[in-house]
Amino acid sequence: MKSFLHWLLQTYLRIKSLSGKEHSKTRIYIFRHDELGDFVLWLGAAKVLREYYSAEKYHITLIVKPSNRQLAELCPYWDEIWDFDQESYLSSRRYRLGMILKLMQADIVINPVLSHYLLIDNLIGYSNAREIVGIDVKYDEICYHSKDKLAAGYLNYTRLVELDLNKHVIDINFDFAAALTGINKQPCPDELSFIPEQKINFTDYFMVIPGAGSSARRWPPENFAAIIDAVLTQRQNFKALICGTGKEFELGEEVKSASEQKDRIINYCGKSNLEELCGLVKNAVFILCNECGPLHVAACFKVPALSITGGGHFGLFHPYPDKLGLNSMAVSVRKECFNCNWHCFRHPEEKTPYPCIEQIKVADVQLAVNELLKTIK
């Protein structure tokens, strides 16, 4: 107990010292506790926030998932980065109190994330900031938890911005930034120009990403293999590069083993960090994937992409609005239950894909790939 109290006192004194150094600047803390795709699609709006909250007058701290830290460190839109590890926050009293003490130094807290979580909303409430701003999300639109939890979390905000949420998330992000800054800019993905050029050891490859946020949102591995074989038959100089996390290596092997052209397939799952993955996306001929983070990285780099897109959030993240002029296609089987927020009442078996994913036919994806290949020399 003594060592813990000593650490607590030292942490408090260190934060007080740091806050004194930054006293001439208004301290803004921005929460982005979501996944890669959401984070990347927000960066264009983050640039607007940095333009308004200039480094001369404001010190911006980004609070981000550890998995996105490497990309965040390359980005010039903030002055400081903190990791927020939810598991550590829940399991470690020291970590939790340290985060709360740091957050208490905020003047302004901004939560631009659509999916409100009570844990995050309550953490934000500890800040004592004069301004705590978030997006007003109704239960039946995007949220995953009950109205009561949503209402309880909202008590921690001084301002909730009402937006038209029947738009693509890029539009929503820019609308929120405009509500805070008064700066109205044409919504578009960030170009990720701050990511250094990568040395790529592959040429003439298309990237295949068979993973997704959950196993239920994955198109079957054998279906990906069928499309890979068809592309490799049409384009003799192409190679297929399967990418994903280290945990998805076996999934990559499933795709490869189902293919008839294994010698032209490279399973690269788990062999690249986030910065390298972005470089691989940028230099790919095109991307074939489920709806996932690298799909949105491809949009930033204007790399052609084709996504197997289910109905849970159809139109919120993908497909993109035509006005963006992106060569990104979505293959879907439209159903009356689309935009269910992945609360699927037709999905009794956890280990199988959602029906709106499983019922997408190989032949339909092949037709879309053929159209995509017409745009590629």
N, C-alpha and C positions, 0 to 999 in steps of 0.2 A: 504493500500500500504506500509506503514512504517513497519508493522509487517512482510509483505512478504519480503521486502528488508532486514530486520534484519535476518530473517530465511535464506535467500540466503547467506548473509555474514557469518553467523555462520556455515552453511553447507560447504562453501568454505574453511573456516579456519580449520574446523575439518578434512576435506579431505586432506588439505595440511599437517596437523599434522600427520595424519595416513601415508601419502605417505612418509614423512620423516623417519618414523620408519621402513618402508619397503624398504628404498632407496637402501639398499645393495642387494636387490633381484630384479630380473626382474619380472615385473607384467604382468601376462597373464590373459586375460578375455576370457572365453569360453561361447558362447551362446548355450543354449539348450531350445528353446522356444516351444518345440513340446509336443506331448502327451506321455502317459506312455509307450506304446509299443515301439515307436521310441527311447525313452530315455533308456529303459532297453536294447534294442538291441545294443545300442552304448557303453554300459559300458565296454565291453571287450576291445574296442579300447581306451576308456578313461584310462584304466589301463596302456596301452602302453604309452600314453601321460605323465602320471604321472611318469612312469619309466624313461622317457627321461628328462622331465622337473622336476628334483628332487626338493624336498622341501628345500634342502640346498641352492639352487641357485635361485629358482623360487617361486613366490607366485601366486597360481592359484585361481582365482575367477570364480565360476560357476554362470551363470545367467540363471535362470530356471523358468518355470511356477510355480506359487504357489501350484498347485495341486500335483506337484512332489517333493515339498520341503522336506517332511518328509522322503522320500526314499533317497533323495540326502544328507540329514544330516547324514545318517548312513554310507554313502560311504566315503572311505578314499582317494579318488583320487584328492581332492582339499583342499584348506586351508580356503576357505570362500564361502558363498552362498549369492546371492542376488535374491530376487523375481523380476520377470518382469511380471507385470500385464498390459496387453495391454489396457484394458478398462480405468484403472487409467492413463496410459500414454497419452491416447487420451483426457481424460476429465479433468485432473488436471494439471494446469500449474506448480504448486509446485512439483508434482511428476515427471513431465517430465524434468524440469530443474535440479532437484536433481539427476536424473538418468544420465543426460548429464554431469553434473559436476563430478560425480564419474567416469564416463567412460573416461573422459579426462585424468585420471591418468594412463591409460594403456600404456604399452610398446609394447605388442603384443595382438592382438585380433584374435580369431579363431572362425569361424562360420562353424561347421561341419554338419549343417542341409541341407538336400537336397532341401526342399521346401523353396525357397527364398521368402521373403516378403519385399516389398519396405519399409515399416515402419521400419523393423529391419535393413535392409541394410542402410537406411538413419541414423538411430540411431548410428550404428557402425561407420559411417562416421564422427561423432563428436569426435571420440576418439583421433585423432592426433597421434595414435600409429605409430611407425616406420614400423610395419608389420601388415597388416590386411589380413587374409587368409580365403578363402572360396572355395567351390566346384563349378566348372564351369558346370552349368546345362543348357542344351539347352531347349528352350521353348517347343519343341514337345516331351520332355522326361518325365519330372516329374512336372514341374511348373504349377501353376494354374492361372497365370495372363499373360498379354500381353508381347510381345517381347520388346516393348518400355519401360515398367516398369522394366523388367528384366535388360535391358541395362542401364537404369538410376541407378538402384541399384548397378550394377557392377562397376560403376565409383568410388565407395567408397572403393574398395579393392586395395591393392597393389599387390596381387597375387591371381589368380584363378587356382586351381589345376584341370587339365583335368584327368578324370578317366573313366574307362569302367563302364557305368551305367547299362549295360545289365547283372547285377549280383544281387544276394541277397544283401540286405542292410548290413548284417553283413560283407560280403566281401568288400563292398564299404567303410564301416567305417574303416576297417583295412587297406585298400589301402590308404585312406586319412591319417591315422596315420603314415603309412610307408613313405608317401611322405613328411611329416613334420619332421620325426625323423630318417629315414633311418633304422628303426627297422622292420624287416619282421617276423611276427609271424603267425602261423596257425590260421585263423579266427575261432572263437568259441564264443558262448554266455558266458557272465560272470556267475559265479556260485552263485553270490549273497551271498557269505559266510559271509558278514558283517551284514546280517540281523539276529537279535537275534532269538533264538528258541521261538516259541509262544506256549502258553498254549491253546490247542484246545479242545473245549467242545463237539466235534462231532467225531464219529468214523465211518469207513466204508461208507463214503459218496463220491459221485461224484459231482463235481461242475458244475452247469449249468449257463451260462452267456448269457441271451437273448438280452442284449443291444449291441450297436455298436456306432461308431462315429456319425452316423446319422440314422434316422428312415428308410431311404431307403436302408440301408445296413443290416437290421435286417430280419432274417428268421421269418415267422409268429409264434406267441406264441403257437397256437394250434399244430403246427408241433413239436415244442420242447416238448410239453406235450405228444404227441404220442410216441416220442423216450424215454422220461422218463418212461412212463408206460411199454414200452417193456423191458427196462433195469431192472426195479424193479420187473417185472414178472420173468425174468431170474435169478436174484440175490436177493434172499429173505432177505439177511442180509444188503443190500444196502439201503441208504437214498439219496435223491436228495437235494442238497443245492443250492438254487438259489441266486446268488450274483450280485451286481451292486451298483450303486450310490443310494442315497436317492431319486433322481428324477425318478429312475427306479423301485421304489417299486410297483407302480401300474402295470407296465409291468410284474413284478414277480407274482403279483396276477392274471394277465390274464393267465399266464402259469399254475399256480397252479389250477385255477378254471376250466381249460380245461382238467385237468388230472382226471383219474378214481381212483388214489391212493393218494389223497390229504393228508392222514394221515402220509405218508412217505416223504412228501415234506416240506422243511423249506424255507420260503421266508426271506432271510437274507440281502436283498438289503438295503443299507444305514446304516447297523448295524456294519460295520467294517471300520477302517481307513486304509490307504494304507499299513502300516506295517503289520497290522493284516490280510489284504487281501492276502499279500504275504505268510503269514504263512498258511492260508487256502488253497492256491494253492499248496504249498509244501506238505501238508499232505493229499491232495485229492487222491482218487483212480485213477481218470482220470478227464479230463476237456471236457465238451461239450459246444461249444460256436459259436458265430459269430467271424469274425476276429476282435480281440480287444486286449487291453493291457494285460490282464491276460493270454491270449494265449501265449504271448512271455515271461511272467514271468514263465509259465509252462516249456517253453523250457530251461530256465536258470536252473531250478531245475530238468530237465529231467523227468518231470511228463508226462505220456501219455496224448495226447490231440487229439481232433477231432474238426475241424473248418468248418463251412459253409462258404466257401470262394468264393467271387464274382470275377469279372474280372478286376476291376478298376486298381489294381496294382499287378496283378497275377504274382507271382514269385519274386516280389521285397521284400515283407515281409513274404508271405506264399504262397505255401508250402516252407519248408526249403530244402536246398540242401541235397541230400542223404549222402554226405561226413560227415555231422555233426552227423549222427547216432542217430537222435532224433526220438522217437516214437510219431510223430506228423503227423496226416493225414489231408488232405484237400479234402472236397467233393465239386465238382464243375460241372457245365454244360458248357463245352468249347464252345466258340463262336468265330467267326472271328473278332469280335470287342473287344476282350480282350485287356487289357492294354490301356484303353481309358482315364486313369486318372480320372475316374468317371464323365467324360463329356458324359453322356449317351443320345444318340439321340433317344433311344427307350423308354424313361421314361417320358411320358407326365403328369402323376399324381404324385404330390409331396408326398402324404401320402401313397403311395404303395411302396413295395420293388422294387429295380432294377430287370429287367427281369432275369439277370444272378443269382440273389439270389432267386427270387420267383419260378423259374422253377426247382430248386433242389428238388427232390422228397423225401418224407419221406422214401419210400422203399429203395432208394439208400443210404440214411444216415444210415438206419437200418443195411444194409449189412456192411457198414464201421464200425459201432459200434460193430457188431458181430465179425468182424476181430480183432478189438481193444481188445475186452473182452477175446479173446483167449490168449492174451499176459499177462492177469491179473489173478492171482490166486483167 
